[in-house]
Amino acid sequence: MAETHKLDPDEWEFWDTWMRAQRLLARELERGLQRDCGISKPEFSVLVTLWRAPGREMRVGELSESLDWEKSRVSHQLTRMESRGLVETTQSGAGGRRTGIGLTAEGRRAAESAIDGHAGNIRRHFLDSLTPGQAAVIRAWSEQTVDRIEPPRPGPDEAAADSEP
């Protein structure tokens, strides 16, 4: 018979408190983006991803992969952001055949403002409440959890080596 894993009442309470804390923190951070910057969390995610990209632009497929979103979700989000003047379609490659998406001047301003504002809210609602020891434990646990659930993807050199005969 398969072994069952059960939680005792204290473990359930701990889990429920942890989940509630995450929801409340995410809600406060998203409210801050809306209030302080006039953008949603998905818009912020796109802006920051493009901000960090070389040339402040990416192919839509690369953006989708980087955000871990379905391409249709990215496409709908980009359509809304393009209508707000935050992003624009770019052409590159031979004959302009490679279509990408890049930040407009307004998108760059929005990204800079949002990054600063969001950082302040992260500090206020999360980092400032932690001791250095607590921060170290949370960082170590977070890294361990990410590595356990989502092992690192091979880099381009490793992927090429794996596909060779």
Order of alpha helices (4+ residues) and beta strands (2+ residues): alpha-alpha-beta-alpha-alpha-beta-beta-alpha-alpha-alpha
